[in-house]
């Protein structure tokens, strides 16, 4: 099985610059489209690069009975925590990334002085301590009492750094099927679905399966190494249950397509690949997908438009050919599509 905590595969050398493109700033969506399913949808044939234009609520024309949508039902937590450094009262911020146990979290530290040994207080008065430097701005922090019950009251929903407008409704940065709390960012391809659209697709004979991958901030981090294969991707926790594995394997055996909703679903599915299907899996994955990767499970992909030089753009380029993807991105720019988390979508089949 590939990618389960074992780091990246062996890829040929490839330049990170080959995954660059120029995006006019006005193409970065600053707010979600209303209603959710009225985003535009760029449909791409991965074999030829041919493009067609649809609206997301018409995605049923791209699907057929027996297909299985696989969604990531992680839920974004209010992971931004203002802190007051002790003693002295200087301000700082923690961005929770990954829970180690009820008291201990990996986090990004904002502000000077949040180093090992530093005590701090949260908005509700509870205290904690930075216990370890994990490199760069990453820290291991321990809270004096568990946070879960208090997060909604003291935390703020984290938004990507390229979104500069406050979000009027935090639920617009959640999918309608979000259940498993734990992400620092939303699996944004799923933001376009509504309960009504999902119900209509099920009436069409399209199945729905759920996996979990708790999204970390690597989603937004550009690759800085000249050789893309030298980038070290951070691990993210994912789960594919035995029930979901049975759904996927049954759909494949019946000739249905496995359609990943978002790159996080791709990584979960491919991490759980086993034989001609998938097996139940729970744990960290560091699967890093670059061109040259041989997909074992995913037949089609619903995804948003990704940042230049990002691991997500590299994953999509592995699925559908880098030159064709970059040509599709340029076509989307020319046609006025909206990009990134609150932007429009692609269907690649």
VOPAGU-2260 file (C-alpha; in pm, 1 decimal, decimal comma):
REM VOPAGU-2260
SITE   aa  ch    i         X         Y         Z
SITE  UNK   A    0       0,0       0,0       0,0
SITE  UNK   A    1     137,0     341,2     -94,4
SITE  UNK   A    2     176,4     663,9      93,4
SITE  UNK   A    3      71,7     557,6     441,2
SITE  UNK   A    4     315,4     751,4     652,0
SITE  UNK   A    5     607,6     655,2     434,6
SITE  UNK   A    6     660,2     987,3     260,0
SITE  UNK   A    7     677,2    1042,5    -110,9
SITE  UNK   A    8     725,0     796,4    -392,5
SITE  UNK   A    9    1025,5     804,6    -624,4
SITE  UNK   A   10     949,6    1054,2    -900,9
SITE  UNK   A   11    1166,7    1180,1   -1185,4
SITE  UNK   A   12    1311,4    1526,9   -1146,1
SITE  UNK   A   13    1068,2    1800,2   -1244,7
SITE  UNK   A   14    1087,1    2174,7   -1208,8
SITE  UNK   A   15     851,4    2344,3    -967,1
SITE  UNK   A   16     846,1    2635,8   -1211,7
SITE  UNK   A   17     669,1    2407,4   -1459,6
SITE  UNK   A   18     360,9    2430,7   -1235,7
SITE  UNK   A   19     347,8    2809,1   -1236,1
SITE  UNK   A   20      90,7    3032,6   -1402,5
SITE  UNK   A   21     -10,2    3396,6   -1379,4
SITE  UNK   A   22    -345,9    3473,0   -1219,3
SITE  UNK   A   23    -488,4    3826,5   -1224,4
SITE  UNK   A   24    -569,1    3918,8    -860,2
SITE  UNK   A   25    -928,2    4001,1    -950,4
SITE  UNK   A   26    -983,9    3634,1   -1039,9
SITE  UNK   A   27    -936,6    3529,7    -674,6
SITE  UNK   A   28   -1286,1    3482,9    -530,0
SITE  UNK   A   29   -1323,3    3681,0    -208,1
SITE  UNK   A   30   -1670,3    3555,8    -118,0
SITE  UNK   A   31   -1874,1    3241,3    -187,9
SITE  UNK   A   32   -2122,7    3234,0    -473,4
SITE  UNK   A   33   -2490,7    3229,3    -381,7
SITE  UNK   A   34   -2655,0    2986,7    -395,3
SITE  UNK   A   35   -2380,7    2730,8    -344,3
SITE  UNK   A   36   -2450,4    2524,1    -653,5
SITE  UNK   A   37   -2452,8    2817,5    -897,5
SITE  UNK   A   38   -2074,0    2818,6    -935,7
SITE  UNK   A   39   -1945,2    2764,8   -1287,6
SITE  UNK   A   40   -1815,3    2421,5   -1384,4
SITE  UNK   A   41   -1537,8    2366,0   -1636,9
SITE  UNK   A   42   -1571,5    2013,0   -1774,5
SITE  UNK   A   43   -1249,6    1860,6   -1905,6
SITE  UNK   A   44   -1184,6    1537,7   -2093,4
SITE  UNK   A   45    -857,4    1417,9   -1941,4
SITE  UNK   A   46    -774,1    1212,3   -2252,6
SITE  UNK   A   47    -800,7    1496,6   -2504,0
SITE  UNK   A   48    -806,8    1819,5   -2302,1
SITE  UNK   A   49   -1140,7    1915,6   -2461,5
SITE  UNK   A   50   -1337,0    2166,4   -2252,7
SITE  UNK   A   51   -1706,1    2242,2   -2199,4
SITE  UNK   A   52   -1880,3    2495,6   -1976,5
SITE  UNK   A   53   -2162,2    2412,3   -1735,3
SITE  UNK   A   54   -2307,6    2536,0   -1408,0
SITE  UNK   A   55   -2242,4    2321,6   -1102,8
SITE  UNK   A   56   -2608,4    2244,6   -1038,4
SITE  UNK   A   57   -2607,9    2076,6   -1381,0
SITE  UNK   A   58   -2324,6    1838,9   -1290,3
SITE  UNK   A   59   -2565,5    1549,3   -1336,3
SITE  UNK   A   60   -2499,9    1565,3   -1712,0
SITE  UNK   A   61   -2142,4    1453,9   -1634,3
SITE  UNK   A   62   -2253,3    1156,9   -1422,5
SITE  UNK   A   63   -2427,1     829,3   -1492,2
SITE  UNK   A   64   -2610,9     565,2   -1288,2
SITE  UNK   A   65   -2370,1     350,7   -1090,1
SITE  UNK   A   66   -2113,2     627,3   -1039,1
SITE  UNK   A   67   -2001,3     680,7    -678,9
SITE  UNK   A   68   -1920,6    1025,2    -541,8
SITE  UNK   A   69   -1664,4    1006,7    -260,6
SITE  UNK   A   70   -1674,6    1313,1     -35,6
SITE  UNK   A   71   -1460,2    1423,1     256,6
SITE  UNK   A   72   -1694,3    1493,2     547,6
SITE  UNK   A   73   -1437,0    1662,4     768,7
SITE  UNK   A   74   -1552,7    1974,8     949,9
SITE  UNK   A   75   -1349,1    2294,6     989,0
SITE  UNK   A   76   -1293,5    2383,2    1353,4
SITE  UNK   A   77   -1266,5    2742,3    1488,6
SITE  UNK   A   78    -891,6    2691,3    1492,7
SITE  UNK   A   79    -766,3    3052,3    1524,8
SITE  UNK   A   80    -709,2    3131,9    1891,5
SITE  UNK   A   81    -604,1    3479,0    2013,2
SITE  UNK   A   82    -371,4    3436,9    2312,7
SITE  UNK   A   83    -225,6    3661,0    2582,8
SITE  UNK   A   84     135,5    3580,6    2668,4
SITE  UNK   A   85     217,2    3528,2    3035,7
SITE  UNK   A   86     352,3    3712,9    3219,7
SITE  UNK   A   87     324,1    4056,5    3063,7
SITE  UNK   A   88      12,1    4022,0    2852,2
SITE  UNK   A   89     157,1    4061,8    2502,3
SITE  UNK   A   90     -72,9    3946,7    2221,7
SITE  UNK   A   91     -21,2    3643,8    1998,8
SITE  UNK   A   92    -217,4    3384,7    1806,0
SITE  UNK   A   93    -226,8    3009,4    1769,8
SITE  UNK   A   94    -367,8    2827,8    1468,0
SITE  UNK   A   95    -451,3    2469,7    1563,2
SITE  UNK   A   96    -339,4    2212,1    1306,2
SITE  UNK   A   97    -354,2    1865,1    1455,8
SITE  UNK   A   98    -469,7    1726,3    1789,3
SITE  UNK   A   99    -227,0    1482,8    1949,0
SITE  UNK   A  100    -453,4    1415,2    2250,2
SITE  UNK   A  101    -722,1    1595,1    2453,7
SITE  UNK   A  102    -470,8    1848,2    2586,4
SITE  UNK   A  103    -197,9    1862,5    2319,9
SITE  UNK   A  104    -208,1    2018,5    1972,7
SITE  UNK   A  105      29,2    2098,6    1692,3
SITE  UNK   A  106     -19,3    2464,3    1604,4
SITE  UNK   A  107     120,6    2757,9    1410,9
SITE  UNK   A  108     238,6    3038,3    1637,8
SITE  UNK   A  109     186,7    3401,1    1537,7
SITE  UNK   A  110     365,5    3678,8    1726,3
SITE  UNK   A  111     703,8    3694,1    1893,5
SITE  UNK   A  112     796,7    3499,5    2202,5
SITE  UNK   A  113     575,7    3192,0    2165,4
SITE  UNK   A  114     868,3    2961,6    2230,7
SITE  UNK   A  115     903,8    2645,7    2442,6
SITE  UNK   A  116     833,3    2723,7    2807,2
SITE  UNK   A  117     610,9    3024,2    2736,4
SITE  UNK   A  118     280,3    3025,0    2921,5
SITE  UNK   A  119     -25,1    3187,9    2767,8
SITE  UNK   A  120    -392,1    3251,3    2839,8
SITE  UNK   A  121    -692,5    3215,9    2608,6
SITE  UNK   A  122    -996,2    3442,8    2585,2
SITE  UNK   A  123   -1190,8    3237,4    2841,6
SITE  UNK   A  124    -907,5    3248,9    3094,6
SITE  UNK   A  125    -780,6    2894,0    3054,5
SITE  UNK   A  126    -405,2    2863,5    3023,6
SITE  UNK   A  127    -154,9    2658,1    2831,4
SITE  UNK   A  128     213,7    2628,7    2751,3
SITE  UNK   A  129     431,1    2595,8    2442,5
SITE  UNK   A  130     616,5    2269,5    2499,3
SITE  UNK   A  131     817,8    2211,6    2180,2
SITE  UNK   A  132     947,7    2388,9    1870,5
SITE  UNK   A  133     851,7    2178,4    1566,5
SITE  UNK   A  134    1040,9    2393,2    1317,6
SITE  UNK   A  135     948,8    2722,8    1153,4
SITE  UNK   A  136     634,2    2864,8    1313,6
SITE  UNK   A  137     508,0    2520,1    1416,1
SITE  UNK   A  138     479,4    2452,5    1787,1
SITE  UNK   A  139     353,3    2178,6    2015,3
SITE  UNK   A  140     124,8    2332,0    2278,1
SITE  UNK   A  141     -40,7    2181,4    2583,4
SITE  UNK   A  142    -358,6    2326,7    2730,1
SITE  UNK   A  143    -440,3    2290,6    3099,3
SITE  UNK   A  144    -784,7    2154,0    3012,1
SITE  UNK   A  145    -940,0    2009,0    2692,6
SITE  UNK   A  146   -1043,4    2264,6    2430,9
SITE  UNK   A  147   -1316,6    2092,4    2234,0
SITE  UNK   A  148   -1617,3    2219,6    2427,9
SITE  UNK   A  149   -1483,8    2576,4    2432,7
SITE  UNK   A  150   -1365,3    2616,4    2073,0
SITE  UNK   A  151   -1693,0    2751,9    1937,3
SITE  UNK   A  152   -1689,3    3027,2    2199,5
SITE  UNK   A  153   -1322,0    3131,1    2192,0
SITE  UNK   A  154   -1199,2    3034,5    1844,2
SITE  UNK   A  155   -1241,3    3189,1    1501,6
SITE  UNK   A  156   -1288,2    3016,0    1165,0
SITE  UNK   A  157    -956,0    3024,0     977,0
SITE  UNK   A  158    -970,6    3148,0     618,5
SITE  UNK   A  159    -699,5    3111,5     354,1
SITE  UNK   A  160    -445,9    3396,9     346,5
SITE  UNK   A  161    -560,5    3513,3       1,1
SITE  UNK   A  162    -914,5    3587,5     126,2
SITE  UNK   A  163    -922,4    3940,6     263,1
SITE  UNK   A  164   -1293,5    3988,3     327,6
SITE  UNK   A  165   -1456,5    3863,9     649,6
SITE  UNK   A  166   -1703,5    3580,9     607,7
SITE  UNK   A  167   -2057,0    3683,5     701,1
SITE  UNK   A  168   -2166,9    3325,2     767,5
SITE  UNK   A  169   -1899,8    3079,9     892,7
SITE  UNK   A  170   -2115,2    2790,3     768,0
SITE  UNK   A  171   -2034,1    2893,9     410,2
SITE  UNK   A  172   -1682,7    2760,9     476,7
SITE  UNK   A  173   -1831,4    2420,4     563,3
SITE  UNK   A  174   -1969,0    2156,7     328,8
SITE  UNK   A  175   -2335,2    2069,0     384,9
SITE  UNK   A  176   -2226,4    1716,2     484,8
SITE  UNK   A  177   -1945,0    1819,5     724,3
SITE  UNK   A  178   -1950,6    1599,0    1035,7
SITE  UNK   A  179   -1605,8    1502,2    1163,9
SITE  UNK   A  180   -1444,6    1803,5    1336,0
SITE  UNK   A  181   -1071,5    1843,6    1283,6
SITE  UNK   A  182    -972,6    2054,7     979,6
SITE  UNK   A  183    -790,6    2387,1     962,7
SITE  UNK   A  184    -926,9    2440,3     610,4
SITE  UNK   A  185   -1231,4    2326,4     416,0
SITE  UNK   A  186   -1224,8    2061,3     141,8
SITE  UNK   A  187   -1344,6    2329,0     -96,5
SITE  UNK   A  188   -1457,4    2117,9    -393,6
SITE  UNK   A  189   -1745,9    2002,4    -178,1
SITE  UNK   A  190   -1865,2    2354,4     -96,0
SITE  UNK   A  191   -2069,9    2357,8    -418,8
SITE  UNK   A  192   -2307,5    2078,6    -319,5
SITE  UNK   A  193   -2649,1    2143,0    -166,7
SITE  UNK   A  194   -2875,5    1884,0      -3,0
SITE  UNK   A  195   -3116,4    1924,8    -294,6
SITE  UNK   A  196   -2845,4    1861,2    -554,1
SITE  UNK   A  197   -2719,6    1553,1    -369,6
SITE  UNK   A  198   -3075,5    1419,6    -347,6
SITE  UNK   A  199   -3127,2    1476,4    -720,7
SITE  UNK   A  200   -2804,7    1292,3    -804,3
SITE  UNK   A  201   -2906,0     998,6    -587,1
SITE  UNK   A  202   -3238,9     981,3    -771,7
SITE  UNK   A  203   -3030,3     969,9   -1089,7
SITE  UNK   A  204   -2860,8     655,5    -955,6
SITE  UNK   A  205   -2537,9     818,6    -835,8
SITE  UNK   A  206   -2410,8     683,9    -503,0
SITE  UNK   A  207   -2249,4     874,7    -216,5
SITE  UNK   A  208   -1967,3     753,8       7,8
SITE  UNK   A  209   -1785,9     941,5     284,1
SITE  UNK   A  210   -1422,4     946,1     387,5
SITE  UNK   A  211   -1236,5    1171,1     629,4
SITE  UNK   A  212    -914,7    1365,0     584,3
SITE  UNK   A  213    -845,8    1650,0     825,0
SITE  UNK   A  214    -702,2    1928,0     610,7
SITE  UNK   A  215    -386,1    2107,7     723,5
SITE  UNK   A  216    -227,4    2429,7     602,6
SITE  UNK   A  217      -6,9    2256,2     346,1
SITE  UNK   A  218    -311,3    2307,7     126,7
SITE  UNK   A  219    -200,5    2669,7      81,1
SITE  UNK   A  220     177,4    2629,7      95,7
SITE  UNK   A  221     366,4    2676,1    -232,1
SITE  UNK   A  222     649,3    2436,6    -308,4
SITE  UNK   A  223     974,0    2631,3    -263,5
SITE  UNK   A  224    1224,0    2368,2    -380,2
SITE  UNK   A  225    1340,3    2400,1    -741,0
SITE  UNK   A  226    1288,3    2026,0    -785,6
SITE  UNK   A  227     925,6    1952,8    -698,6
SITE  UNK   A  228    1009,9    1594,8    -599,0
SITE  UNK   A  229    1230,3    1722,5    -315,0
SITE  UNK   A  230     937,5    1887,3    -134,5
SITE  UNK   A  231     844,2    1724,0     197,2
SITE  UNK   A  232     468,0    1707,1     242,4
SITE  UNK   A  233     330,6    1707,1     596,7
SITE  UNK   A  234     115,4    1419,6     710,3
SITE  UNK   A  235    -261,4    1448,5     744,7
SITE  UNK   A  236    -489,5    1209,9     932,6
SITE  UNK   A  237    -741,8    1022,7     720,5
SITE  UNK   A  238    -994,3     744,0     757,2
SITE  UNK   A  239   -1171,5     513,1     515,4
SITE  UNK   A  240   -1404,9     278,0     700,7
SITE  UNK   A  241   -1481,0     -83,9     618,5
SITE  UNK   A  242   -1833,8      21,8     519,3
SITE  UNK   A  243   -1701,8     279,9     274,3
SITE  UNK   A  244   -1446,1      33,6     137,7
SITE  UNK   A  245   -1729,9    -210,3      66,4
SITE  UNK   A  246   -1927,1      63,8    -114,4
SITE  UNK   A  247   -1629,8     154,6    -331,0
SITE  UNK   A  248   -1537,5    -201,7    -415,4
SITE  UNK   A  249   -1898,1    -288,3    -501,2
SITE  UNK   A  250   -1930,6      16,0    -728,1
SITE  UNK   A  251   -1608,8     -73,2    -909,9
SITE  UNK   A  252   -1713,0    -435,0    -950,9
SITE  UNK   A  253   -2043,1    -319,2   -1105,0
SITE  UNK   A  254   -1862,9     -96,1   -1355,7
SITE  UNK   A  255   -1930,7     235,8   -1183,6
SITE  UNK   A  256   -1678,9     515,8   -1174,1
SITE  UNK   A  257   -1518,3     631,2    -848,1
SITE  UNK   A  258   -1545,6    1011,0    -853,1
SITE  UNK   A  259   -1336,6    1189,5    -592,0
SITE  UNK   A  260   -1483,0    1516,0    -466,9
SITE  UNK   A  261   -1165,7    1713,6    -403,4
SITE  UNK   A  262    -797,1    1638,7    -377,0
SITE  UNK   A  263    -834,1    1533,3     -12,6
SITE  UNK   A  264   -1065,8    1252,1    -119,0
SITE  UNK   A  265    -810,1    1156,3    -386,1
SITE  UNK   A  266    -532,1    1127,0    -129,1
SITE  UNK   A  267    -750,7     922,6     104,8
SITE  UNK   A  268    -866,0     685,7    -168,6
SITE  UNK   A  269    -520,6     634,3    -314,8
SITE  UNK   A  270    -369,9     588,5      32,4
SITE  UNK   A  271    -619,6     309,0      95,3
SITE  UNK   A  272    -561,4     136,6    -241,3
SITE  UNK   A  273    -532,2    -240,0    -207,7
SITE  UNK   A  274    -536,2    -493,4    -489,9
SITE  UNK   A  275    -808,7    -400,2    -737,5
SITE  UNK   A  276    -993,5    -181,3    -487,0
SITE  UNK   A  277    -948,5     -28,8    -142,8
SITE  UNK   A  278    -918,5    -155,6     212,7
SITE  UNK   A  279   -1027,7       8,2     536,7
SITE  UNK   A  280    -761,9     244,5     667,1
SITE  UNK   A  281    -715,9     491,0     953,5
SITE  UNK   A  282    -399,3     688,3    1020,5
SITE  UNK   A  283    -161,4     948,1     878,2
SITE  UNK   A  284     -88,8     977,3     509,0
SITE  UNK   A  285     201,9    1156,0     345,1
SITE  UNK   A  286     111,9    1047,7      -5,5
SITE  UNK   A  287     258,8    1307,1    -243,0
SITE  UNK   A  288     114,4    1278,4    -592,6
SITE  UNK   A  289     315,2    1419,4    -882,0
SITE  UNK   A  290     304,6    1355,2   -1258,9
SITE  UNK   A  291     417,8     999,3   -1308,4
SITE  UNK   A  292     192,5     866,8   -1033,0
SITE  UNK   A  293     -26,0     573,5   -1140,7
SITE  UNK   A  294    -380,7     618,8   -1006,9
SITE  UNK   A  295    -530,4     298,2    -871,3
SITE  UNK   A  296    -876,6     399,2    -750,4
SITE  UNK   A  297    -991,2     738,5    -879,1
SITE  UNK   A  298   -1163,8     751,7   -1219,8
SITE  UNK   A  299   -1284,6    1113,0   -1221,6
SITE  UNK   A  300   -1227,4    1423,9   -1013,8
SITE  UNK   A  301   -1430,6    1724,4    -901,8
SITE  UNK   A  302   -1196,0    2000,4    -790,8
SITE  UNK   A  303   -1153,1    2375,4    -759,1
SITE  UNK   A  304    -877,3    2580,4    -924,8
SITE  UNK   A  305    -552,5    2564,7    -727,6
SITE  UNK   A  306    -263,6    2794,8    -645,7
SITE  UNK   A  307      47,2    2807,5    -866,2
SITE  UNK   A  308     334,2    2583,7    -752,9
SITE  UNK   A  309     109,6    2404,2    -502,2
SITE  UNK   A  310     102,5    2030,9    -431,7
SITE  UNK   A  311    -266,6    2038,2    -526,8
SITE  UNK   A  312    -195,3    2170,5    -875,7
SITE  UNK   A  313      70,3    1900,4    -907,8
SITE  UNK   A  314    -180,6    1632,5    -805,5
SITE  UNK   A  315    -434,3    1752,5   -1064,0
SITE  UNK   A  316    -158,4    1765,1   -1325,0
SITE  UNK   A  317     -72,8    1405,2   -1244,0
SITE  UNK   A  318    -436,0    1310,2   -1303,0
SITE  UNK   A  319    -489,0    1490,2   -1631,8
SITE  UNK   A  320    -153,1    1597,9   -1783,0
SITE  UNK   A  321      26,0    1916,1   -1680,3
SITE  UNK   A  322       7,5    2091,3   -2018,1
SITE  UNK   A  323    -364,1    2020,9   -2056,3
SITE  UNK   A  324    -436,1    2141,3   -1703,5
SITE  UNK   A  325    -242,5    2464,9   -1753,4
SITE  UNK   A  326    -422,8    2519,6   -2085,1
SITE  UNK   A  327    -756,1    2464,8   -1907,8
SITE  UNK   A  328    -655,8    2711,3   -1635,4
SITE  UNK   A  329    -571,0    2972,2   -1898,0
SITE  UNK   A  330    -906,2    2911,8   -2066,2
SITE  UNK   A  331   -1078,8    2957,1   -1730,1
SITE  UNK   A  332    -893,4    3284,7   -1673,3
SITE  UNK   A  333    -988,6    3406,3   -2019,5
SITE  UNK   A  334   -1353,9    3311,6   -1955,4
SITE  UNK   A  335   -1369,3    3493,5   -1622,1
SITE  UNK   A  336   -1386,3    3193,5   -1389,2
SITE  UNK   A  337   -1336,6    3255,7   -1016,2
SITE  UNK   A  338   -1036,3    3084,2    -854,7
SITE  UNK   A  339    -937,7    2918,1    -525,6
SITE  UNK   A  340   -1144,7    2827,6    -219,8
SITE  UNK   A  341   -1461,6    3026,6    -294,1
SITE  UNK   A  342   -1418,7    2999,0    -669,5
SITE  UNK   A  343   -1559,5    2785,4    -947,8
SITE  UNK   A  344   -1504,1    2414,0   -1009,5
SITE  UNK   A  345   -1372,9    2161,2   -1260,7
SITE  UNK   A  346   -1496,4    1814,9   -1349,3
SITE  UNK   A  347   -1216,7    1601,0   -1495,1
SITE  UNK   A  348   -1323,9    1267,7   -1641,2
